[in-house]
């Protein structure tokens, strides 16, 4: 082989190696950019989850204080606490000191809410209001105990 052919092959090989190196570098750069973007999205989601959990905890504490101070109907408070606890930690909702919220929720589950409540006529509302009063009288002490128990819970582990 002549020197020209050898030098030509060396140059072609250098060009191929350079081209492949550039191709690999671009792939690695794209992969790194995707990983960085995925990490950023994961951090955003984690921040949103923390923010949502903090909202749930604050809401539970406000409702519990309102129950203790007699500022909120007990059945409504129980329903709200049950839903918030289920969103925060379903196992916490099964805690012996908080299970009354589930009981009241289950017994009042058939009562129309929100728009359906607004559509009810006077006599229909009275029937449900009697049931609500009965539930509140029946569970008053348990709901107050559960509210105190809720305030005593260490919810900081959910932050």
Order of alpha helices (4+ residues) and beta strands (2+ residues): alpha-alpha-alpha-alpha-alpha-alpha
